[in-house]
């Protein structure tokens, strides 16, 4: 990914992560700033335009290194579910992504003080185990060429008892970590979508075949791999599309080698949805006849129920692994 400019907080300059990134993209114009929020939190920014001309911000995070997991994200039965955000925003540009409504800017923010994130987890582990989503507000594996965050999470998790980390991705970047030995503390979770949905709604993401090949390589290397069919989009002929899609997936991926399956329909915070609709008039999937319940937007309850039944019926044809369906309401 190419950046037109890099902003860096003065207090972030001497961190090893900052130095490593700047060495890799040293031809990019560099602008020093006092606080990343002075750039990232400005009002009236154009998210769509910024996606076309991305900028990078290197910053030091001062607080809030752990957040409690969202009810819109599956916890797979883990009691102490948390997420964190080493990176704000994503190199991909999916039509349905909630980040468009959550953040005021599309610029990428990378926090360089990873040790503070690790320390906050160690402190929490003194009182309980942790199930952590480390790739929640971004796609960390997609950034691995810029900086090896996933590699560092793997090594931290390997030596940290009581910690289980999920790294979710749409990338085809497993090759960046293929020489690292697997650990039981890490789950690599691939988000997979039908070819037509990738082409129409998941801009800049790897193809289905690229994702499948990457997931298969991880399985063959001995990693715990989760398959995520999420979000399922209700589009014309969706049942036929997903039937053919599941057939393709399990013709490549050995079902007995995966850990489990995650699925769920499109769902989003209602405030984020309203904001996104204002500048994504080009995307039909954002203008379905949705319903709202307790601040969440999704399909009508009957549609969700029918889709859930359909997904279970189809997935059980191919796998006996546990299926975790995230119900928006």
N, C-alpha and C positions, 0 to 999 in steps of 0.2 A: 504494500500500500504506500502511495506517495502522498506526502503532506506538503501543502504550499508554504506553511510556516510552522514553527514550533515556538510555543510560549513556555517559559520555565520560571517557576517561582525561585527567587533568590535563595531561599532556604532549602531548595531541592537540589541545587547545583552539585554539591559535593557527594551526593549519594551514589553508590556504585551502579544502581540501576539507571540513573540519569546519565552517568558517564558512558555506560555501555550503549544506550540507545543513541546518544548524540554522536558517538563514534561511528555507528552504522549509517546514520543519515546526516553526516556532517556538512553536506552541501546545502542543506535546507536552511533558509534564513531563520535566525534565532532572536527571540525578543524576551528580555527579562521582565518579569512582573512581580508585584508584591504578593498578590493572592489570586489563585486561580478563579475565584468567584467573580473577580472584577471583569473577566472575559466571559466565563461560562454562564454566569447568571444575569447577563445584560437583558434588558427587556426588548421585545419586538425583533427577535432574531428569526431568520428564515431557515427552518430546519431542512427543507428540501434543497435550497441553494447550498447550504453548508455541506450536505451530503455529496454534492458534486465537486466541491472544492474543500476537502477535509483539512483540518488543522489539528495539531497535537498539542496538548497541554501536559506538562510534567509538573507534578505538585506533591506536597507532603500532606498527608491526611492527619488532622490533629486529634480527631475523636471519632467515636462510634465506629469501631472496627468490626462489630458483630451486630446483626439484626435478627430478630425473630422471623422465622419462615412465614411466608404468606400462605393463606388458606387456598389461594389459587394455584399453588405449587404443591405437587405430591410429596408427602413425607415418607411414604412406603412403610408406615407403621413405626417409624422412629420417633421417640418421645421428645427428644431435645433437638429440634430442627432449627438450624440457623443458616443465614447466608451472609456473605460479605462482598464487597465491591472494590477490588483492586483497580478495576478499570470501569470508567463510565462510558457507555455507548459501545457501538459495535461497528466492525468494518462492513458488515452486510447491511441490506436495506429492505427488509421484508415489509410488505404492505401492512401487515397486521401487528407489527411490533409495538408493544406498549411503551417502549422507551421514547417514541416520538411524542407521546403525551406526558411523560413523566419529567423529562428534562427540558429546559428552555433552549438548549443548544445541541447541535449534532456533533460538535467537536469531541474528539477523543480525549479523555482525561486519564492519565496513568499516574497512580500514586506510587512513589518511589521507595517509601519506607515499609517494605514488606515485613521487616522484623517486628514492627509494632502490631501488624495483623497476627503474626504467629504468637506473639506474647499474649495478646488478648484471648486467644484460643487456649493457651496453656493455663491462663488464670481461670478460665471457665471450667476447664477440665479438672480443676481441684475439687469441684463440687458435683460434677456430673459428666457423663459421656456426651459426645456431640456428633450429630449428623449434619454435615455442612455442605451447602451448595456454594462452590467457589467460582462458578461461572454463571452467575445469576443475571447480572446487568450487562453482560457482554458475552463474547465467545473467546475464552482465554486461549484455547488451542489454536485458533485462527491468528493469534498474535505471537505465536511461539518463535517466528523468525525475527520479530522485532525485539522481543525479550522472552527468555525461557521461563515464564511464570509457571506453566504446568510442571515442568521439570522440578522446579523448586517446591511446588506443592507436594509432588510425589515423594521427594526426599524428606520433607518435613513430616508428612503423614506416616511414612515408613517407620520413623523412630518415635512416633507419638501414640502411646497407648490410649484407647478410648475414643479415638477420632476416626470417623468414616467420612470420606470426602467424595462427593459426586462432581465430576467435571463434564458438563453438558456441552455439546458442540454440533455444528453443522459442517465442520471443516473436513478436509481430506488430509489433514496435517499429521496423521499418526507417525509418518516417517520422521518427524522432528523428535519424537521420543522413543523410537523403535529400539534404540540401544540401551534403554533403561530397563532394569529388571522389574517385573510386576510386583505389586504389593497388595495384600488383602485389604488395606485401608483406603484404596482408591477404586472408584467405579467410573469407567469411561462410558458416557451415555451419548449415543448418536441420535439426533433428531432427524427423522426420515420423512419425506413427503413424496407423493406421486410426481412423476415427471412433469405433468401438465401444470401442477400447482407450483412447483419450483420455477418453471419457466414464466408463469404469469404473476406470481406473488412473492417470490423469494429472490429478489434482485441481488446479483453479485455473489450468490452462494454457489458452492460446488454442485455438480450434477448428482443425481441419485446414484449412478454407477460409481462415481468417485467416493461418495460417502460409504457406500456398501463395501467397496474394496478396502477402504481405510478401517472400517469396523471389523471386517474379516481378518485383516492383518493383525489387529489388536487381539482378537480371539485366538488366532493361531500362535501369538506370542505369549499367551497365558493370562491375559488381563480379564478382569471382570467387566463384561460389556452389557449395558442396558440398551434396549431398543425403545425409542420414544416416537410414537406416532401422535404428535401433538404440536400444534392444534389441528384437529380434523376440521376441515372447512366444508360447509354445506353448500355445494355448488351443483349446477345441473349435472345429472347422471353420476352423482358422487358415489353411489353404491357400486356401480359398475367400475368406476375409476379406482376405488379403494380395493375392490376384489382383485383386480388385475395387479394392483400395486403390491398387495400382500403376497400374491403368488410370486411376483418377481423377487421380493425381499427374501423369502424363505427358499427360493431356488439358489440363492447365494449364501445366505447365513444359516449355519447349522443350528437348528432351534435348541438342541440339547446342550449347546455350548454357551448360550446366553444366560445372563443372570435372571432377568425378568423383563417385563414389558410395561411401559407407561403410555397412557393415551388419555385423550380428553378433547372436547370440542373447543372452538374459539371462545375465549372469555377475557374480559378486560375491565379494569376500573372505569366506571361511568364518566368520571371527570376527564380521564385520559382520552376516552373515546370521543367525547365532544370536542376536545381540542384537536385531535387528529383529523376529524371530519372536516374541519375548517380549511385544511391545506392539502388533504388527500382526496380531493373530489374525483381523481382519476381512478380510484380503486372501488370496484363494485362490492367487494366483500365487506366493506365497512358500512354499507348502507342496507343491510338486510333488515327485515322486520324484527329487530331484536326486542327482548324484554329486559327490564331492570328489576333487580331485587337486592336490597341492602347495599346499594352502591356498586353493584356488579352488572355488567352488560353481557348477555349471551343469547343463544337461541331460545325460542319458547320451550317451556318445560317438557311438553309432549315430544317435541323434536329431539331434545336431548335424550329422553328416555328411549325413543326408537333408535336413535343413533348408537347409544350405548349397547342396546341389545344386538344391533347389527355388528358392531365391532367385536363384541365377545363371541358371537356366533362364527364370524369369519376367522378371528385369530385362533380360536380353539381348533380350527381345522389343521393348523400348522404347529401349534405349540401347546404344551401342558404347563408352561411356566406361569407364575403368578402374573396377573394383569391388574394394574392399578389404574383405575379410571378416576380422574379428577372431576368431581361434580361442581359446577360453578355456583349452584344454589344449595 
